[in-house]
Amino acid sequence: MQLEKKSLRETINKAFLKETVNRSTVNYFKSKLGQLLANIELAEKKVEYEEEINQLINDLYKINPEEMSIIEEVVD
């Protein structure tokens, strides 16, 4: 699989560029993304395919409101 390098402005919808995001939210997403990539690598080593990887991606999109409130408290 070949990855194509694009700038942030090329990839993000213009409406999203107007949104402000807390640094803690970005860091939380980065940590979850890192976990996702590590889990995908493990799944590939185990030769587990589409279902396992889809489940891992779905877990990334599930944001626990309790975790987010803790992050917001730390930032404030």
C-alpha positions, 0 to 999 in steps of 0.5 A: 500500500502506497501512502500519499503525503498531503498537507493538512489544508489539503486533507481537512474540510474547510468547515473543520478548519474554523473549529478550535480544538483543545490540545488535550483532545488532540493528545488523547486522539494521538494516544488512541491512534497509537494504540490502534496502530499497535493493535493493527500490527499485532492483528496482522502478525496473528494473521487476523483480518478484516473483522478484528481490524474493523473492531479496533477502528470502531474502538478508536471512534468510541470516546469515553465521556468520563475520560474526556471530562478528566482530560478537560479538568486537567487542562482547566 
